[in-house]
């Protein structure tokens, strides 16, 4: 399909027919990029879209061995919390402090 560029304020634009917008899933906001000399327009997506759904199988399985394939050694006796942190990862009072 050929079309003309039209003046839109200080810019130029292209009018895209409604059926073509619908078929491409383009609504309010879009992503636009240059790719090999072509302007590519795609539907704008939330960067975290689908994250909750992708973790559901892990939570549903409640598998205590899930991380076994990612962690080779479960001996963390070598680990010490950085100074100023307690074993929950929260800030702890300085040593010798009367604050609890």
C-alpha positions as CSV (number, residue, x, y, z in Angstrom):
1,X,0.0,0.0,0.0
2,X,1.4,3.4,-0.9
3,X,0.4,6.6,0.9
4,X,1.7,10.1,1.3
5,X,3.3,11.9,4.2
6,X,1.1,14.6,5.7
7,X,2.1,17.7,7.6
8,X,1.2,17.4,11.4
9,X,2.3,20.5,13.2
10,X,6.1,20.8,12.8
11,X,6.4,17.1,11.9
12,X,5.1,14.8,9.2
13,X,3.0,11.7,9.7
14,X,1.3,8.8,7.9
15,X,-2.5,8.2,8.2
16,X,-3.0,4.5,8.8
17,X,-6.4,3.0,7.9
18,X,-8.4,1.8,10.9
19,X,-8.7,-1.9,9.8
20,X,-4.9,-2.0,9.5
21,X,-4.4,-0.5,13.0
22,X,-6.8,-3.1,14.4
23,X,-5.1,-6.0,12.7
24,X,-1.7,-4.9,13.9
25,X,-3.0,-4.4,17.4
26,X,-2.1,-0.7,17.5
27,X,-4.1,1.4,19.9
28,X,-3.2,4.4,21.9
29,X,0.5,4.1,22.4
30,X,3.1,2.5,20.1
31,X,6.8,1.7,20.0
32,X,8.6,3.1,17.0
33,X,12.2,2.3,15.9
34,X,14.4,2.3,12.9
35,X,15.4,-1.1,11.6
36,X,17.5,-1.5,8.5
37,X,16.3,1.9,7.1
38,X,12.6,1.1,7.8
39,X,10.4,2.6,10.4
40,X,8.8,-0.2,12.4
41,X,5.8,0.5,14.6
42,X,4.7,-2.1,17.2
43,X,2.1,-2.1,20.0
44,X,3.5,-0.5,23.2
45,X,3.7,-3.1,26.0
46,X,4.2,-2.7,29.7
47,X,7.8,-3.9,30.4
48,X,6.6,-6.2,33.2
49,X,3.6,-7.5,31.3
50,X,3.2,-11.2,31.9
51,X,5.7,-11.5,34.8
52,X,3.2,-12.5,37.4
53,X,1.7,-15.2,35.1
54,X,5.2,-16.6,34.3
55,X,6.0,-17.1,38.0
56,X,2.7,-18.7,38.9
57,X,3.8,-22.3,38.0
58,X,6.8,-22.0,40.3
59,X,4.6,-20.7,43.2
60,X,1.9,-23.3,42.5
61,X,4.5,-26.1,42.6
62,X,6.0,-24.6,45.8
63,X,9.0,-26.7,45.0
64,X,11.8,-26.4,47.6
65,X,14.2,-27.8,45.1
66,X,13.4,-25.3,42.3
67,X,16.8,-23.5,42.7
68,X,18.8,-26.7,42.7
69,X,19.4,-26.5,39.0
70,X,20.8,-23.0,39.4
71,X,22.8,-23.3,42.6
72,X,25.6,-25.8,42.6
73,X,26.4,-25.6,46.3
74,X,24.0,-24.9,49.1
75,X,26.6,-24.5,51.8
76,X,26.5,-20.8,52.6
77,X,28.5,-21.0,55.8
78,X,31.1,-18.7,54.1
79,X,28.6,-15.9,53.8
80,X,28.6,-13.0,56.2
81,X,26.4,-10.0,56.1
82,X,28.0,-6.7,55.1
83,X,28.8,-4.4,58.1
84,X,25.7,-2.6,59.3
85,X,23.3,-5.3,58.1
86,X,21.7,-8.1,60.2
87,X,20.8,-11.6,59.1
88,X,17.4,-10.4,57.7
89,X,19.2,-8.0,55.4
90,X,18.0,-5.0,57.3
91,X,20.2,-2.2,58.8
92,X,21.3,-3.1,62.3
93,X,22.4,-0.7,65.0
94,X,26.2,-0.1,65.2
95,X,28.1,-2.4,67.5
96,X,28.3,-1.1,71.0
97,X,25.1,0.9,70.5
98,X,22.5,0.8,73.2
99,X,19.7,0.8,70.5
100,X,18.0,-2.6,70.0
